Amino acid sequence: HNLLIGERTAEDIKIKIGTCFPLAQPETMDVRGRNLVTGLPSEITIESKDVHSALSELFQSIVDAVKIILERTPPEISSDIYKSGVYLTGGSSRIKDLGRFVYDQLGLKVNLCEEPESTVVMGLGAIIEDPHLAKLTL
């Protein structure tokens, strides 16, 4: 669309209308940025299908990376993962249907965290506060 946008705008687009599967009723969003042709501020309306198209390769890369990790996982841990499923964390886990996409690709139960953006920080905090957990990271 020849529109330069900021990181925060890109994140808003991803969260608000990003999706792992094309929607029957596409969602739209007005986006403001700088027109790269004219250099002037501009506004366009984008559709969820455009965002899906831009992100679909990334979704597949995520699944491929998980497959590689699972292939290298010891059988005892694989058994636990099969029983409990995988956990999606981070802001991208809020993308519509990412859990369904991962399930369709891997056949594993997918768990979504309540506050995915803070899971890493909370985990590190738990390690710092609990000396027993800190020993497990060595």
Secondary structure, DSSP 8 states (H G I E B T S, - for coil): --EE--HHHHHHHHHHH-BSS--SS--EEEEEEEETTT-SEEEEEEEHHHHHHHHHHHHHHHHHHHHHHHHTS-HHHHHHHHHH-EEE-SGGGGSBTHHHHHHHHH---EEE-SSGGGHHHHHHHHHHH-HHHHHHT-
